[in-house]
Amino acid sequence: MVECGAVAALLDNVIWRALAGSQRGCSVGTERARRYAPGFSPLLGFADPARPDFAVLAPFCGPDESLLCSDWIGPMPAGWRLEEETSLYRMVWAGIPPAADGLPEAVRLGPEHARSALALAQLTQPGPFGPRTIELGEYFGVFENGQLVAMAGERLEAGRWREISGVCTDPRYRGRGLARRLVTRLIVRQLARGQTPFLHVRRDNFAVQFYERLGFRRHSEPVVRVVARLRE
């Protein structure tokens, strides 16, 4: 794992830091618990993960709506259920700055591409994704015959840390280096802004080695839970 006290302090509880910070306008909740607004990625965070306040969060969550949270391992509160628990690697980019992004044909995705992006995410399952996720940062995609076949973009933003997310390729178009070049494009652009790229990947995902080859290093291994509010 990457060992750096300053990095660890800033990336701990990073979902909350994003939702309560620069991305507050894309979230709903209180000063103790927040989530991305419906339509964005279904992530939630707590100001104090050791004492998560589910009660104040409940009015902002629909019954049976699945939401993902991390950095919290306490018992489930009454009125909520645990749907899944796993762990993932939080990885920080520590490589040599790329010379160029190498994918000039990539298209910046906008609201008009939301349906295509959501369809590709549903096909490939890169992680929590909603119809407005591509509004959380820069998203780039590759089209073939009018169909979106690969994409990658940005989600969480906390200080100078910018998450790369939604990286996926239609299985019929894998093996062409599209994901690698899309991620490289994002790295180049984030470094130019003075940001440091980071990302999340399940520890059992073969993509861990892919990201390590690109220059990412394992920083921590937080627990991730998918939870839902029960119907009354």
N, C-alpha and C positions, 0 to 999 in steps of 0.2 A: 504494500500500500504506500501511496505517497504520504510522507510525513512532513507536515508544515502547520504549526500552530495557528498562524494567521489565516491560512486557507480553511482549516478545520472550523475555526470560529465563524467564518462568513458563510460556509456551506452547511453548517448544522441548521436543521429546521428550515431549509431553503424554500420550501413551498410557502410557509408562512411569511418569510421575508419578502417574497415576490408579491403575494396577495395583499399584504399590508403596506407594501412600499410602492415601487414605480408602476405596478400593475393593479393598483387599488381600484382604478376606474373600470377594470374588467371583472371585478369581484363584488360579492355581497357578503354581509355579515356584520360582526361587531368588533370591538377592540380585543376580544378574547378568542374569536373563531371566525374564519372566513373561508369562502370557497369561490372558485371561478363562477361567474354568473352562468345560468343555464344557456346552453348553446356552445360555450367554450369547453375546454377539456374538463372532465368531472374530477377535479382535484380539490382537496380541502386541507386546511392547516390550522394549527392552534398556537396561540401566543406562548403557551407553556405546555409542551407535549407531555410533561410529567403529570399534569393535571388538566387534561383536555375537557373543555366545557361544551359538551354535546347539547346541553339544554338550550344555550343561546343560539346554537347552530340550527336546531331542529326547524324553526320557522322558515328557514331558507332552503330546506331540502324536501323534495317530494317523497311520499311513501314508496318504498321499494326502489327508490332511485339509487343506483350503485355509484359510490364515490370512493376515490383512492386517497389514502393518506400515508405518510411515512414518518419515521423517527418517533413512533409511539408504540409501546408494547404493553400497556396496562390492560386490565380487565374490561370487557365490553359493558357499557352502561345499560340500564333498563331502557327498553324502547328501541334498541338498535340490535342488529345482527351482524355477525362476521361472515362474509361470503368467501373470502380467500385471504390467505396469509402466505407470504413468500419473502424472499430477500433479493436484493439486486446490488449491483455495483454502481456507486457514484464515481464517475471517472472524470478526471481533469486533464485537459490538453497540456502536454509538456514537450511537444515536438519541435522540430526546426520549422520556421515559417515557410509555408509553400511559396514557390515562385509565382504561381498563377493558378486559377481555379480549373482551367482545362476543360470547361464545358460551355462554350459560347452559345450553344443552342438551347440552354436552359431558359425557361420562361418564368418570370416573376408571377406567382399566383395571386389572384385577387378574389374579391367576393364572387365574381362571375365563374370562378373555378371551384367554388365550395362544394358543389354536388359531386364533381369528379374526384376531388380530394377525399371526400368522405367515402365514396365508393371504393377507392383504392385502399383506404385505411381499413374498411370493413373486410376487404378481400385478404389483406396481408397481416392485419392485427399488429401494428407497430407499438401499440399502447393506447391509453385513453385518448380519444379523439372525438371532437364534436364538429358540427357544421360551421362553427365560427372559429375553430382553432387556428386556421391560417391567418386570422387577424391579430394574433398575439406577437407576430414578428415577421421577418422576411421568410417567405416560403418560395422555393423554386421547384419546378417540375420539368419533366421531359415528356413530350407528346409524340406519339407515332400514329399517323393516319387519324388525327383528331382525338386520340385516346390518351389520357394521362397514364403513363406506364411506370414512372418513378418520381419520387419527391423527397424533399427533406426541408426542414425549417427550424424555427425558433419558438420556444415556449416560455419557460420561466426566465425572469430577469431579476437579479438581486445584486444591486451595486454594479460592480464591474463584471460580474459573472453572468454569462448568457448561455442558456441551455440549448443544445441542438437536439431536436426531437422529430418524431414523425418520419423517420428515415425508412423508406420501404420501396420495393420494386415488385411489379407484377411478376409472378413466377415464370411467365413465358419470356421475359426479357432479362432474366438474370444472367450473370456471366459476362456482361459487357462493361462492367466497371461504372455503371451509372450512379450507384449509391456512393461509391468512393469519391467520384468527382463532384457530386452534389454536396457532400459533407465538406470536401476541400474548399469549395466555393464559399460556404458559410464560414469556415475557419478564416479564410483570407479576409472576408468582409468584417468579421468580428475583431480580428487583430487590428485592422485599419481603424476601427473605432476606439481602440484602447481597451477592448473587452477580452476576457479569458473564457474560452469555450469549455463547457462541461456537458455531461450527458448522463443518462441512466440506462442501464441494460440489465436484464435478468441474469443472474449469475450462471444459469444453466443454458443460456443462449449462445450459440456458436459465434454470434457477432462480437462477443468479448474480444476474441483474438483479432477480428477485423479492425476494431477500434484501437487496439494496442498497436497494430501495424501502422495505423495512421498517426500515432503519437500520443494517444491518450493513456493515462496511467490510473490504476485503481486507487481511489482515495479513501473510500469507506464502504461499508456493506450494511446499509440500513434495512430494517424490516419494513415491508410494505403491506398494507392491509386494504382490502376492499370491503366497505361497510355500507349498510343501508338502514334507513329509518323504517321501523315497522309500521304497519297500518294500525290505527287505533281501533 
